[in-house]
Amino acid sequence: MKRKTILAMLFLMFFSVVNAETLGLEQLIDESVKNSEKVKIQSAKLEKSVNERKSVAMNFLPKTKIDIKLLELKYFPDPDPLTLDVTPLMGLLEQSINASSPGLVDLPDQVPLMEVPLEVPQHQRKLDVTLVQPVSQLWGIYHGYKARQIAGEIQKMKMELTKNQIEIQVTEYFLTYNMINDVLKLLNETDKQLDRYVFTIENFIEKGLTDKRGLLKIKIEKAKVAKEREKYEGLQSIIKTALSYLIERDEKIFEIDGCSPKITKITKDIDYIVDAQKKMRMEFKLLGKSDEIRDHVDKRSYQQFVPQIAFTMGFKKDWDYTVINPERYVSTFMSPFVK
């Protein structure tokens, strides 16, 4: 039973090795970038900077304030009716009637007080809309918007820089892995050559043509080769493990494609290389963008010395009215104000 289990395990291991996917440099770079937490963080920061820029852009539009009131009114105590004393007016009313009428009218000199019920609303409904369009503040808003826009470009460049760093790291691992393959091939050839020396010297010893000192020296060299092979195989295993973490795959289910490194001879002088680095390196571009942000921030600081001028527009309506508030009204106005 144990023998069958061991055979099954060996078969599975052989099957997984045979069917392992071979990944080239481009695939390793793409998967490393895709699974990188640093790239994901930079992408989230880029999205945040875009949203911040959009929020600043909203400051170009008028500020709207809407105030809606819906109140239920309770009176404690209830208001008394309105009392009117018309007795002082009776004499004037009698003279006016007699002046315009052929007959004479005699009105009483004293009349009871008149009570007029006071209508009070049971609810209060009001709408008040105010729009404020900034004018002089647009200077500061514009430069704040441009600073946010450049900050978004910086986040995008940082994400590209992170991708470039990952690409460089994966490329170094890939090339080192293949260089170790070449070293292992050389060590294997050396070991085979030493085996041929051993076979030859053993024949010489058997025939009495030499002693065992030469054989011992060769075995010492074989031990050194075995030690070097073990060191490089361990280093190669470490590199593959590091790549498996970057691409988030089990190192047993993939193999690394072999390639020979291309050696390119540098034909440019040092000054040209330095100038090209200053123009192309992402770090120098980031410094330039930081200077642009500082320039916009400096210009935005001038806003505090400028009076704040804006246009206001308003609409107001009251649905509930009484004799105290005798009419509903709608008012609109537009006027600049200065703070």
CYANA upper distance limits for C-alpha pairs under 8 A (distance plus 0.5 A):
  1 MET  CA      5 THR  CA      6.92
  2 LYS  CA      6 ILE  CA      6.74
  3 ARG  CA      7 LEU  CA      6.69
  4 LYS  CA      8 ALA  CA      6.64
  5 THR  CA      9 MET  CA      6.75
  6 ILE  CA     10 LEU  CA      6.66
  7 LEU  CA     11 PHE  CA      6.57
  8 ALA  CA     12 LEU  CA      6.70
  9 MET  CA     13 MET  CA      6.68
 10 LEU  CA     14 PHE  CA      6.60
 11 PHE  CA     15 PHE  CA      6.48
 12 LEU  CA     16 SER  CA      6.57
 13 MET  CA     17 VAL  CA      6.72
 14 PHE  CA     18 VAL  CA      6.60
 15 PHE  CA     19 ASN  CA      6.58
 16 SER  CA     20 ALA  CA      6.27
 16 SER  CA    252 LYS  CA      8.02
 16 SER  CA    253 ILE  CA      6.94
 17 VAL  CA    252 LYS  CA      7.78
 17 VAL  CA    253 ILE  CA      7.48
 19 ASN  CA    253 ILE  CA      8.29
 20 ALA  CA    252 LYS  CA      8.01
 20 ALA  CA    253 ILE  CA      5.34
 20 ALA  CA    254 PHE  CA      5.17
 20 ALA  CA    255 GLU  CA      6.74
 21 GLU  CA    253 ILE  CA      7.06
 21 GLU  CA    254 PHE  CA      5.08
 21 GLU  CA    255 GLU  CA      6.44
 22 THR  CA    254 PHE  CA      6.17
 22 THR  CA    255 GLU  CA      5.07
 22 THR  CA    256 ILE  CA      5.99
 22 THR  CA    257 ASP  CA      6.11
 23 LEU  CA     27 GLN  CA      6.44
 23 LEU  CA     28 LEU  CA      6.94
 23 LEU  CA    254 PHE  CA      7.39
 23 LEU  CA    255 GLU  CA      6.66
 23 LEU  CA    256 ILE  CA      5.66
 23 LEU  CA    257 ASP  CA      6.03
 24 GLY  CA     28 LEU  CA      6.76
 24 GLY  CA    256 ILE  CA      6.83
 24 GLY  CA    257 ASP  CA      5.53
 24 GLY  CA    258 GLY  CA      8.35
 25 LEU  CA     29 ILE  CA      6.70
 25 LEU  CA    170 VAL  CA      8.30
 25 LEU  CA    171 THR  CA      7.39
 25 LEU  CA    174 PHE  CA      7.22
 25 LEU  CA    257 ASP  CA      8.13
 26 GLU  CA     30 ASP  CA      6.62
 27 GLN  CA     31 GLU  CA      6.62
 28 LEU  CA     32 SER  CA      6.51
 28 LEU  CA    170 VAL  CA      7.55
 28 LEU  CA    243 LEU  CA      8.24
 28 LEU  CA    247 ILE  CA      7.22
 29 ILE  CA     33 VAL  CA      6.63
 29 ILE  CA    166 ILE  CA      7.87
 29 ILE  CA    167 GLU  CA      6.14
 29 ILE  CA    170 VAL  CA      6.72
 29 ILE  CA    171 THR  CA      8.23
 30 ASP  CA     34 LYS  CA      6.60
 31 GLU  CA     35 ASN  CA      6.58
 31 GLU  CA    246 LEU  CA      8.16
 31 GLU  CA    247 ILE  CA      5.62
 32 SER  CA     36 SER  CA      6.37
 32 SER  CA    166 ILE  CA      7.67
 32 SER  CA    170 VAL  CA      8.34
 32 SER  CA    246 LEU  CA      5.49
 32 SER  CA    247 ILE  CA      5.12
 32 SER  CA    248 GLU  CA      8.41
 33 VAL  CA     39 VAL  CA      7.34
 33 VAL  CA    163 LYS  CA      6.65
 33 VAL  CA    166 ILE  CA      7.21
 33 VAL  CA    167 GLU  CA      8.26
 34 LYS  CA     39 VAL  CA      8.24
 35 ASN  CA    246 LEU  CA      7.53
 35 ASN  CA    247 ILE  CA      6.79
 35 ASN  CA    248 GLU  CA      7.55
 36 SER  CA     40 LYS  CA      6.98
 36 SER  CA    246 LEU  CA      7.54
 37 GLU  CA     41 ILE  CA      6.64
 38 LYS  CA     42 GLN  CA      6.72
 38 LYS  CA    162 THR  CA      7.62
 39 VAL  CA     43 SER  CA      6.55
 39 VAL  CA    159 MET  CA      6.55
 39 VAL  CA    162 THR  CA      6.94
 39 VAL  CA    163 LYS  CA      7.37
 40 LYS  CA     44 ALA  CA      6.76
 41 ILE  CA     45 LYS  CA      6.77
 42 GLN  CA     46 LEU  CA      6.61
 42 GLN  CA    155 GLN  CA      7.30
 42 GLN  CA    156 LYS  CA      8.25
 42 GLN  CA    158 LYS  CA      7.56
 42 GLN  CA    159 MET  CA      5.80
 43 SER  CA     47 GLU  CA      6.79
 43 SER  CA    156 LYS  CA      8.30
 43 SER  CA    159 MET  CA      7.24
 44 ALA  CA     48 LYS  CA      6.71
 45 LYS  CA     49 SER  CA      6.70
 45 LYS  CA    155 GLN  CA      7.22
 46 LEU  CA     50 VAL  CA      6.82
 46 LEU  CA    152 GLY  CA      6.53
 46 LEU  CA    155 GLN  CA      5.78
 46 LEU  CA    156 LYS  CA      6.61
 47 GLU  CA     51 ASN  CA      6.86
 48 LYS  CA     52 GLU  CA      6.73
 49 SER  CA     53 ARG  CA      6.68
 49 SER  CA    148 ARG  CA      7.50
 49 SER  CA    149 GLN  CA      8.37
 49 SER  CA    151 ALA  CA      7.34
 49 SER  CA    152 GLY  CA      5.61
 49 SER  CA    155 GLN  CA      8.10
 50 VAL  CA     54 LYS  CA      6.82
 50 VAL  CA    149 GLN  CA      8.09
 50 VAL  CA    152 GLY  CA      6.61
 51 ASN  CA     55 SER  CA      6.72
 52 GLU  CA     56 VAL  CA      6.84
 52 GLU  CA    148 ARG  CA      7.51
 53 ARG  CA     57 ALA  CA      6.79
 53 ARG  CA    145 TYR  CA      6.64
 53 ARG  CA    148 ARG  CA      5.71
 53 ARG  CA    149 GLN  CA      6.49
 53 ARG  CA    152 GLY  CA      8.37
 54 LYS  CA     58 MET  CA      7.07
 55 SER  CA     59 ASN  CA      7.86
 56 VAL  CA     60 PHE  CA      8.38
 56 VAL  CA    141 ILE  CA      7.72
 56 VAL  CA    144 GLY  CA      7.75
 56 VAL  CA    145 TYR  CA      6.25
 56 VAL  CA    148 ARG  CA      8.45
 57 ALA  CA     61 LEU  CA      8.43
 57 ALA  CA    141 ILE  CA      8.34
 57 ALA  CA    145 TYR  CA      6.83
 59 ASN  CA     63 LYS  CA      8.25
 59 ASN  CA    141 ILE  CA      7.25
 60 PHE  CA    134 PRO  CA      7.98
 60 PHE  CA    138 LEU  CA      7.24
 60 PHE  CA    141 ILE  CA      7.53
 61 LEU  CA    133 GLN  CA      7.23
 61 LEU  CA    134 PRO  CA      8.48
 62 PRO  CA    131 LEU  CA      6.49
 62 PRO  CA    132 VAL  CA      5.70
 62 PRO  CA    133 GLN  CA      4.72
 62 PRO  CA    134 PRO  CA      7.32
 63 LYS  CA    131 LEU  CA      5.97
 63 LYS  CA    132 VAL  CA      5.52
 63 LYS  CA    133 GLN  CA      6.86
 64 THR  CA    129 VAL  CA      7.75
 64 THR  CA    130 THR  CA      6.25
 64 THR  CA    131 LEU  CA      5.03
 64 THR  CA    132 VAL  CA      7.07
 65 LYS  CA    129 VAL  CA      6.23
 65 LYS  CA    130 THR  CA      5.58
 65 LYS  CA    131 LEU  CA      6.89
 66 ILE  CA    127 LEU  CA      7.93
 66 ILE  CA    128 ASP  CA      6.33
 66 ILE  CA    129 VAL  CA      5.05
 66 ILE  CA    130 THR  CA      6.99
 67 ASP  CA    126 LYS  CA      8.42
 67 ASP  CA    127 LEU  CA      6.37
 67 ASP  CA    128 ASP  CA      5.44
 67 ASP  CA    129 VAL  CA      6.80
 68 ILE  CA    125 ARG  CA      8.02
 68 ILE  CA    126 LYS  CA      6.28
 68 ILE  CA    127 LEU  CA      5.24
 68 ILE  CA    128 ASP  CA      6.92
 69 LYS  CA    124 GLN  CA      7.59
 69 LYS  CA    125 ARG  CA      5.93
 69 LYS  CA    126 LYS  CA      5.57
 69 LYS  CA    127 LEU  CA      7.09
 70 LEU  CA    123 HIS  CA      7.53
 70 LEU  CA    124 GLN  CA      6.13
 70 LEU  CA    125 ARG  CA      5.20
 70 LEU  CA    126 LYS  CA      7.31
 71 LEU  CA    123 HIS  CA      5.95
 71 LEU  CA    124 GLN  CA      5.50
 71 LEU  CA    125 ARG  CA      7.15
 72 GLU  CA    122 GLN  CA      6.53
 72 GLU  CA    123 HIS  CA      4.97
 72 GLU  CA    124 GLN  CA      6.96
 73 LEU  CA    121 PRO  CA      7.67
 73 LEU  CA    122 GLN  CA      5.58
 73 LEU  CA    123 HIS  CA      5.86
 73 LEU  CA    124 GLN  CA      7.55
 74 LYS  CA    122 GLN  CA      7.63
 75 TYR  CA     79 PRO  CA      7.71
 79 PRO  CA    118 LEU  CA      7.84
 80 ASP  CA    117 PRO  CA      8.29
 80 ASP  CA    118 LEU  CA      7.77
 81 PRO  CA    115 GLU  CA      6.54
 81 PRO  CA    116 VAL  CA      6.13
 81 PRO  CA    117 PRO  CA      5.00
 81 PRO  CA    118 LEU  CA      5.66
 82 LEU  CA    115 GLU  CA      6.11
 82 LEU  CA    116 VAL  CA      5.40
 82 LEU  CA    117 PRO  CA      6.46
 82 LEU  CA    118 LEU  CA      6.44
 83 THR  CA    113 LEU  CA      7.11
 83 THR  CA    114 MET  CA      6.14
 83 THR  CA    115 GLU  CA      5.03
 83 THR  CA    116 VAL  CA      6.67
 84 LEU  CA    113 LEU  CA      6.37
 84 LEU  CA    114 MET  CA      5.47
 84 LEU  CA    115 GLU  CA      6.73
 84 LEU  CA    116 VAL  CA      7.95
 85 ASP  CA    112 PRO  CA      8.02
 85 ASP  CA    113 LEU  CA      5.52
 85 ASP  CA    114 MET  CA      6.84
 86 VAL  CA     90 MET  CA      7.20
 86 VAL  CA    111 VAL  CA      7.74
 86 VAL  CA    113 LEU  CA      7.57
 86 VAL  CA    114 MET  CA      8.08
 87 THR  CA    109 ASP  CA      7.30
 87 THR  CA    110 GLN  CA      6.09
 87 THR  CA    111 VAL  CA      6.23
 87 THR  CA    112 PRO  CA      8.35
 89 LEU  CA     93 LEU  CA      6.62
 90 MET  CA     94 GLU  CA      6.60
 90 MET  CA    107 LEU  CA      7.49
 90 MET  CA    108 PRO  CA      7.95
 90 MET  CA    109 ASP  CA      6.99
 90 MET  CA    110 GLN  CA      8.44
 91 GLY  CA     95 GLN  CA      6.81
 91 GLY  CA    107 LEU  CA      8.35
 91 GLY  CA    109 ASP  CA      7.75
 92 LEU  CA     96 SER  CA      6.67
 93 LEU  CA     97 ILE  CA      6.74
 94 GLU  CA     98 ASN  CA      6.65
 94 GLU  CA    105 VAL  CA      7.19
 94 GLU  CA    106 ASP  CA      7.37
 94 GLU  CA    107 LEU  CA      6.63
 95 GLN  CA     99 ALA  CA      6.54
 96 SER  CA    100 SER  CA      7.01
 97 ILE  CA    101 SER  CA      6.41
 97 ILE  CA    105 VAL  CA      7.73
 98 ASN  CA    102 PRO  CA      7.64
 98 ASN  CA    103 GLY  CA      7.27
 98 ASN  CA    104 LEU  CA      5.85
 98 ASN  CA    105 VAL  CA      6.70
118 LEU  CA    323 VAL  CA      8.05
119 GLU  CA    322 THR  CA      6.52
119 GLU  CA    323 VAL  CA      7.64
120 VAL  CA    321 TYR  CA      8.42
120 VAL  CA    322 THR  CA      6.40
121 PRO  CA    320 ASP  CA      6.92
121 PRO  CA    321 TYR  CA      7.36
121 PRO  CA    322 THR  CA      7.35
123 HIS  CA    320 ASP  CA      7.69
124 GLN  CA    319 TRP  CA      7.93
124 GLN  CA    320 ASP  CA      6.29
125 ARG  CA    318 ASP  CA      6.64
125 ARG  CA    319 TRP  CA      6.12
125 ARG  CA    320 ASP  CA      6.75
126 LYS  CA    316 LYS  CA      8.06
126 LYS  CA    317 LYS  CA      6.32
126 LYS  CA    318 ASP  CA      5.14
126 LYS  CA    319 TRP  CA      6.88
126 LYS  CA    320 ASP  CA      8.50
127 LEU  CA    315 PHE  CA      8.39
127 LEU  CA    316 LYS  CA      6.07
127 LEU  CA    317 LYS  CA      5.74
127 LEU  CA    318 ASP  CA      7.11
128 ASP  CA    314 GLY  CA      7.94
128 ASP  CA    315 PHE  CA      6.37
128 ASP  CA    316 LYS  CA      4.93
128 ASP  CA    317 LYS  CA      7.11
129 VAL  CA    314 GLY  CA      6.00
129 VAL  CA    315 PHE  CA      5.52
129 VAL  CA    316 LYS  CA      6.75
130 THR  CA    312 THR  CA      7.54
130 THR  CA    313 MET  CA      6.25
130 THR  CA    314 GLY  CA      4.86
130 THR  CA    315 PHE  CA      7.01
131 LEU  CA    312 THR  CA      6.03
131 LEU  CA    313 MET  CA      5.52
131 LEU  CA    314 GLY  CA      6.68
132 VAL  CA    310 ALA  CA      6.97
132 VAL  CA    311 PHE  CA      6.16
132 VAL  CA    312 THR  CA      4.94
132 VAL  CA    313 MET  CA      7.00
133 GLN  CA    310 ALA  CA      5.92
133 GLN  CA    311 PHE  CA      5.59
133 GLN  CA    312 THR  CA      6.81
134 PRO  CA    138 LEU  CA      7.03
134 PRO  CA    308 GLN  CA      8.35
134 PRO  CA    309 ILE  CA      6.96
134 PRO  CA    310 ALA  CA      4.79
134 PRO  CA    311 PHE  CA      7.04
135 VAL  CA    308 GLN  CA      8.06
135 VAL  CA    309 ILE  CA      6.00
135 VAL  CA    310 ALA  CA      5.46
135 VAL  CA    311 PHE  CA      7.84
136 SER  CA    306 VAL  CA      7.78
136 SER  CA    307 PRO  CA      7.65
136 SER  CA    308 GLN  CA      6.18
136 SER  CA    309 ILE  CA      5.78
136 SER  CA    310 ALA  CA      7.53
137 GLN  CA    141 ILE  CA      6.78
137 GLN  CA    303 GLN  CA      7.56
137 GLN  CA    308 GLN  CA      6.73
137 GLN  CA    309 ILE  CA      7.74
138 LEU  CA    142 TYR  CA      6.33
139 TRP  CA    143 HIS  CA      7.02
139 TRP  CA    300 ARG  CA      7.58
139 TRP  CA    303 GLN  CA      7.43
140 GLY  CA    144 GLY  CA      6.52
140 GLY  CA    299 LYS  CA      8.21
140 GLY  CA    300 ARG  CA      5.21
140 GLY  CA    301 SER  CA      8.01
140 GLY  CA    302 TYR  CA      8.37
140 GLY  CA    303 GLN  CA      6.15
141 ILE  CA    145 TYR  CA      6.52
141 ILE  CA    300 ARG  CA      8.31
142 TYR  CA    146 LYS  CA      6.75
143 HIS  CA    147 ALA  CA      6.61
143 HIS  CA    296 HIS  CA      5.75
143 HIS  CA    297 VAL  CA      7.38
143 HIS  CA    299 LYS  CA      7.47
143 HIS  CA    300 ARG  CA      6.16
144 GLY  CA    148 ARG  CA      6.79
144 GLY  CA    296 HIS  CA      7.54
144 GLY  CA    297 VAL  CA      7.50
144 GLY  CA    300 ARG  CA      7.22
145 TYR  CA    149 GLN  CA      6.65
146 LYS  CA    150 ILE  CA      6.70
146 LYS  CA    293 ILE  CA      8.32
146 LYS  CA    296 HIS  CA      7.54
147 ALA  CA    151 ALA  CA      6.64
147 ALA  CA    292 GLU  CA      8.22
147 ALA  CA    293 ILE  CA      5.52
147 ALA  CA    296 HIS  CA      6.46
147 ALA  CA    297 VAL  CA      7.48
148 ARG  CA    152 GLY  CA      6.78
149 GLN  CA    153 GLU  CA      7.01
150 ILE  CA    154 ILE  CA      6.71
150 ILE  CA    289 LYS  CA      7.14
150 ILE  CA    292 GLU  CA      8.09
150 ILE  CA    293 ILE  CA      7.07
151 ALA  CA    155 GLN  CA      6.83
151 ALA  CA    289 LYS  CA      8.42
151 ALA  CA    293 ILE  CA      7.89
152 GLY  CA    156 LYS  CA      6.79
153 GLU  CA    157 MET  CA      6.69
154 ILE  CA    158 LYS  CA      6.58
154 ILE  CA    286 LEU  CA      6.78
154 ILE  CA    289 LYS  CA      7.25
155 GLN  CA    159 MET  CA      6.74
156 LYS  CA    160 GLU  CA      6.86
157 MET  CA    161 LEU  CA      6.53
157 MET  CA    282 MET  CA      7.51
157 MET  CA    286 LEU  CA      7.78
158 LYS  CA    162 THR  CA      6.62
159 MET  CA    163 LYS  CA      6.78
160 GLU  CA    164 ASN  CA      6.65
161 LEU  CA    165 GLN  CA      6.68
161 LEU  CA    282 MET  CA      6.89
162 THR  CA    166 ILE  CA      6.77
163 LYS  CA    167 GLU  CA      6.64
164 ASN  CA    168 ILE  CA      6.64
165 GLN  CA    169 GLN  CA      6.64
166 ILE  CA    170 VAL  CA      6.58
167 GLU  CA    171 THR  CA      6.48
168 ILE  CA    172 GLU  CA      6.63
169 GLN  CA    173 TYR  CA      6.84
170 VAL  CA    174 PHE  CA      6.53
170 VAL  CA    243 LEU  CA      7.72
171 THR  CA    175 LEU  CA      6.53
172 GLU  CA    176 THR  CA      6.43
173 TYR  CA    177 TYR  CA      6.48
173 TYR  CA    239 ILE  CA      6.67
173 TYR  CA    243 LEU  CA      7.95
174 PHE  CA    178 ASN  CA      6.89
174 PHE  CA    256 ILE  CA      8.29
175 LEU  CA    179 MET  CA      6.56
175 LEU  CA    261 PRO  CA      7.33
176 THR  CA    180 ILE  CA      6.65
177 TYR  CA    181 ASN  CA      6.92
177 TYR  CA    236 GLN  CA      6.28
177 TYR  CA    239 ILE  CA      7.24
177 TYR  CA    240 LYS  CA      8.29
178 ASN  CA    182 ASP  CA      6.97
178 ASN  CA    258 GLY  CA      6.41
178 ASN  CA    259 CYS  CA      6.97
178 ASN  CA    260 SER  CA      7.73
179 MET  CA    183 VAL  CA      6.83
179 MET  CA    260 SER  CA      8.41
179 MET  CA    261 PRO  CA      8.43
180 ILE  CA    184 LEU  CA      6.52
180 ILE  CA    232 TYR  CA      6.99
180 ILE  CA    233 GLU  CA      8.42
180 ILE  CA    236 GLN  CA      7.26
181 ASN  CA    185 LYS  CA      6.68
182 ASP  CA    186 LEU  CA      6.75
183 VAL  CA    187 LEU  CA      6.69
183 VAL  CA    232 TYR  CA      8.44
184 LEU  CA    188 ASN  CA      6.53
184 LEU  CA    229 ARG  CA      6.80
184 LEU  CA    232 TYR  CA      7.73
184 LEU  CA    233 GLU  CA      8.30
185 LYS  CA    189 GLU  CA      6.69
186 LEU  CA    190 THR  CA      6.62
187 LEU  CA    191 ASP  CA      6.55
187 LEU  CA    225 VAL  CA      6.85
187 LEU  CA    228 GLU  CA      8.36
187 LEU  CA    229 ARG  CA      7.13
188 ASN  CA    192 LYS  CA      6.69
189 GLU  CA    193 GLN  CA      6.64
190 THR  CA    194 LEU  CA      6.67
190 THR  CA    225 VAL  CA      8.15
191 ASP  CA    195 ASP  CA      6.70
191 ASP  CA    222 LYS  CA      6.77
191 ASP  CA    225 VAL  CA      7.22
192 LYS  CA    196 ARG  CA      6.89
193 GLN  CA    197 TYR  CA      6.89
194 LEU  CA    198 VAL  CA      6.65
194 LEU  CA    218 ILE  CA      7.12
194 LEU  CA    221 GLU  CA      8.38
194 LEU  CA    222 LYS  CA      7.20
195 ASP  CA    199 PHE  CA      6.72
196 ARG  CA    200 THR  CA      6.74
197 TYR  CA    201 ILE  CA      6.58
197 TYR  CA    218 ILE  CA      7.98
198 VAL  CA    202 GLU  CA      6.47
198 VAL  CA    215 LEU  CA      6.81
198 VAL  CA    218 ILE  CA      7.38
198 VAL  CA    219 LYS  CA      8.42
199 PHE  CA    203 ASN  CA      6.85
200 THR  CA    204 PHE  CA      6.90
201 ILE  CA    205 ILE  CA      6.55
201 ILE  CA    210 THR  CA      8.21
201 ILE  CA    214 GLY  CA      7.82
201 ILE  CA    215 LEU  CA      6.85
202 GLU  CA    206 GLU  CA      6.50
202 GLU  CA    215 LEU  CA      7.86
203 ASN  CA    207 LYS  CA      6.75
204 PHE  CA    208 GLY  CA      6.55
204 PHE  CA    209 LEU  CA      5.49
204 PHE  CA    210 THR  CA      6.35
205 ILE  CA    209 LEU  CA      6.28
205 ILE  CA    210 THR  CA      5.73
205 ILE  CA    211 ASP  CA      6.38
205 ILE  CA    212 LYS  CA      7.37
212 LYS  CA    216 LEU  CA      6.78
213 ARG  CA    217 LYS  CA      6.87
214 GLY  CA    218 ILE  CA      6.86
215 LEU  CA    219 LYS  CA      6.75
216 LEU  CA    220 ILE  CA      6.69
217 LYS  CA    221 GLU  CA      6.87
218 ILE  CA    222 LYS  CA      6.70
219 LYS  CA    223 ALA  CA      6.71
220 ILE  CA    224 LYS  CA      6.88
221 GLU  CA    225 VAL  CA      6.74
222 LYS  CA    226 ALA  CA      6.64
223 ALA  CA    227 LYS  CA      6.63
224 LYS  CA    228 GLU  CA      6.71
225 VAL  CA    229 ARG  CA      6.56
226 ALA  CA    230 GLU  CA      6.65
227 LYS  CA    231 LYS  CA      6.78
228 GLU  CA    232 TYR  CA      6.75
229 ARG  CA    233 GLU  CA      6.48
230 GLU  CA    234 GLY  CA      6.61
231 LYS  CA    235 LEU  CA      6.79
232 TYR  CA    236 GLN  CA      6.53
233 GLU  CA    237 SER  CA      6.64
234 GLY  CA    238 ILE  CA      6.78
235 LEU  CA    239 ILE  CA      6.84
236 GLN  CA    240 LYS  CA      6.78
237 SER  CA    241 THR  CA      6.66
238 ILE  CA    242 ALA  CA      6.71
239 ILE  CA    243 LEU  CA      6.76
240 LYS  CA    244 SER  CA      6.62
240 LYS  CA    251 GLU  CA      7.17
241 THR  CA    245 TYR  CA      6.92
241 THR  CA    251 GLU  CA      6.66
242 ALA  CA    246 LEU  CA      6.96
243 LEU  CA    247 ILE  CA      6.74
244 SER  CA    248 GLU  CA      6.02
244 SER  CA    249 ARG  CA      5.58
244 SER  CA    250 ASP  CA      6.53
244 SER  CA    251 GLU  CA      5.84
245 TYR  CA    249 ARG  CA      7.22
249 ARG  CA    253 ILE  CA      8.03
249 ARG  CA    254 PHE  CA      8.47
250 ASP  CA    254 PHE  CA      7.96
251 GLU  CA    255 GLU  CA      8.23
268 LYS  CA    272 TYR  CA      6.85
268 LYS  CA    273 ILE  CA      7.25
269 ASP  CA    273 ILE  CA      7.03
270 ILE  CA    274 VAL  CA      6.68
271 ASP  CA    275 ASP  CA      6.70
272 TYR  CA    276 ALA  CA      6.59
273 ILE  CA    277 GLN  CA      6.66
274 VAL  CA    278 LYS  CA      6.84
275 ASP  CA    279 LYS  CA      6.87
276 ALA  CA    280 MET  CA      6.45
276 ALA  CA    281 ARG  CA      8.49
277 GLN  CA    281 ARG  CA      5.73
278 LYS  CA    284 PHE  CA      6.57
279 LYS  CA    284 PHE  CA      7.77
279 LYS  CA    285 LYS  CA      8.09
280 MET  CA    284 PHE  CA      8.21
280 MET  CA    285 LYS  CA      8.14
281 ARG  CA    285 LYS  CA      7.23
282 MET  CA    286 LEU  CA      6.70
283 GLU  CA    287 LEU  CA      6.99
284 PHE  CA    288 GLY  CA      6.94
285 LYS  CA    289 LYS  CA      6.84
286 LEU  CA    290 SER  CA      6.73
287 LEU  CA    291 ASP  CA      6.92
288 GLY  CA    292 GLU  CA      7.00
289 LYS  CA    293 ILE  CA      6.88
290 SER  CA    294 ARG  CA      6.80
291 ASP  CA    295 ASP  CA      6.79
292 GLU  CA    296 HIS  CA      6.96
293 ILE  CA    297 VAL  CA      6.68
294 ARG  CA    298 ASP  CA      6.64
295 ASP  CA    299 LYS  CA      6.87
296 HIS  CA    300 ARG  CA      6.57
297 VAL  CA    301 SER  CA      6.82
298 ASP  CA    302 TYR  CA      7.76
299 LYS  CA    303 GLN  CA      8.28
302 TYR  CA    306 VAL  CA      7.71
307 PRO  CA    338 VAL  CA      6.90
307 PRO  CA    339 LYS  CA      6.65
308 GLN  CA    337 PHE  CA      8.42
308 GLN  CA    338 VAL  CA      5.97
308 GLN  CA    339 LYS  CA      5.73
309 ILE  CA    336 PRO  CA      6.99
309 ILE  CA    337 PHE  CA      6.17
309 ILE  CA    338 VAL  CA      5.28
309 ILE  CA    339 LYS  CA      7.36
310 ALA  CA    336 PRO  CA      5.87
310 ALA  CA    337 PHE  CA      6.28
310 ALA  CA    338 VAL  CA      7.53
311 PHE  CA    334 MET  CA      6.93
311 PHE  CA    335 SER  CA      6.02
311 PHE  CA    336 PRO  CA      4.93
311 PHE  CA    337 PHE  CA      7.14
312 THR  CA    333 PHE  CA      7.87
312 THR  CA    334 MET  CA      5.77
312 THR  CA    335 SER  CA      6.17
312 THR  CA    336 PRO  CA      6.95
312 THR  CA    337 PHE  CA      8.25
313 MET  CA    332 THR  CA      7.04
313 MET  CA    333 PHE  CA      5.85
313 MET  CA    334 MET  CA      5.27
313 MET  CA    335 SER  CA      7.84
314 GLY  CA    331 SER  CA      7.66
314 GLY  CA    332 THR  CA      5.57
314 GLY  CA    333 PHE  CA      6.25
314 GLY  CA    334 MET  CA      7.86
315 PHE  CA    330 VAL  CA      7.05
315 PHE  CA    331 SER  CA      6.10
315 PHE  CA    332 THR  CA      5.57
315 PHE  CA    333 PHE  CA      8.28
316 LYS  CA    329 TYR  CA      7.90
316 LYS  CA    330 VAL  CA      5.83
316 LYS  CA    331 SER  CA      6.28
316 LYS  CA    332 THR  CA      7.93
317 LYS  CA    328 ARG  CA      7.34
317 LYS  CA    329 TYR  CA      6.32
317 LYS  CA    330 VAL  CA      5.65
317 LYS  CA    331 SER  CA      8.17
318 ASP  CA    328 ARG  CA      5.98
318 ASP  CA    329 TYR  CA      7.05
318 ASP  CA    330 VAL  CA      8.39
319 TRP  CA    328 ARG  CA      6.87
320 ASP  CA    328 ARG  CA      7.90
321 TYR  CA    325 ASN  CA      5.67
321 TYR  CA    326 PRO  CA      6.31
321 TYR  CA    327 GLU  CA      6.63
321 TYR  CA    328 ARG  CA      7.07
322 THR  CA    326 PRO  CA      5.78
322 THR  CA    327 GLU  CA      8.15
